[in-house]
Amino acid sequence: MSRSGRPERLRNWLFCGFLASLLGCAAGGGVTIPDVDGDDHGPGGYRYPSHPAFPAGSFDLARLNVRREKSDWVFEVEFASRIETAQVFLTRDERASLWPQTVDIYLAFADETGSHREALPGRNVAFAAGHEWSRAVVLSPLPRLLKETLEKTVPDAADVFVPQRVELSGKRLRARVPARFLGEGDIRGLAVLVSGTRFFRSFEVADRLRDRFAPDGLAMPVEAAPGECRLDDPQGMGCHFSGCAPCGHHPQVIDMLAGPGFQERWLRRYDPETGRTAEIELMILEAR
């Protein structure tokens, strides 16, 4: 649970109460949840790679919209600035235009007890006791490869849905999720994590044939210092975010949906010496 002081707990409760009112008033079972502006810095000091595909604000989560449309749920994520694409090598001879963001949406439901405390591999975060999630949706520019990777490296991959079609439009990513995957229960809480996508060595055919998948969930790393960023070089070292201090077991999350100040507080809860990863909480969508 949160270790914040009483005023900050009250502020978080008021923020969650505001979100609950949105849920109650939204037509057709839809909800739009805003995020804090300008907090695309992880625990507070993370910096973007230097590359045209990473313009300022393009990892700054602005809002999440969730709505029901017939037999699907539609998840739409909007960022503060336009999402750019870059030419990325799929093989030595094949390239594709891909965006660099990966968005995880973790969900808990009112009619069931969550069973997962660890986020997906590579994020380096866990959920606090009482904030377990039941199912997750991941919007990725590499849906087929990510699904294959998770199936090989995550025991409970059946609880993760990776839409194979994600629509990119300006600042928004949009995907449909079958209602049968989420069930009919009301959403009790959720978390949204934004990370970069690791492209370098993602398409090594020999490793895939041997079922040797890196247990990083295709998350782009965060390192101490900036480095070269070449998405269009099949022999390059890829890109990374920078600014971890200290480094080691640090979260590889650039932004998350949270009340003012809570993202930084939660993402600083890690310890390189003991190997403890950052501990975060779901945003509870119910009146306090």
C-alpha angles and dihedrals in degrees: 000000000000116000093200122126125263097269091051092047089052090049091052092048091051090049091050090046089055089052091049090055089053090053092050094049100040114111119235095012093293129139136188116202120190124214131213114276122245099011097122091124104092109225089359111287109055117130133202124247115258102253136112090245089064106057118169112281096016091115093038105111109223103177147335122225121194122180140159119243113180108292095354140069113222118214116195122181121192127196131202094250138023118293110238128203133214136197107261126185113242090180132352089276104030129070134181136190107247137168119232103225125102118191124197119196114192118195137196123189133216095231099051143046116246116240105191126080100165120079118224118293117283096027092089095210135113132198123247121249109278091028099081118147129224105197137008137204120204124198107203137166086222101048099156094047094043092050090050092047094050092047089056098042109027119069093206098043089134087075091058122080119199110190109223091210121051120174118220117202120164106295095354140088116194133185140166124232122192112248089226089067094054097037127216100286122114116259106253098181143349145188129205120202125187120202137158123263119243109225101165110101090355091124102045100144095196092055092048092050089053091048089242103150121169108241092230101100088235089288116161109239127244114220135181100255134030118261144178116306116201114158091167096056115089089196095045128106094244125230135298140184117240141207107078109154111203100017124210126081087006120151117268091207121118100188138359139184107262143128120272111301097359097100092060093043094051098041091053091062097100134104124205091196097057097027093240112156126215116281119218137178136229118249101247112222100204136090117269 
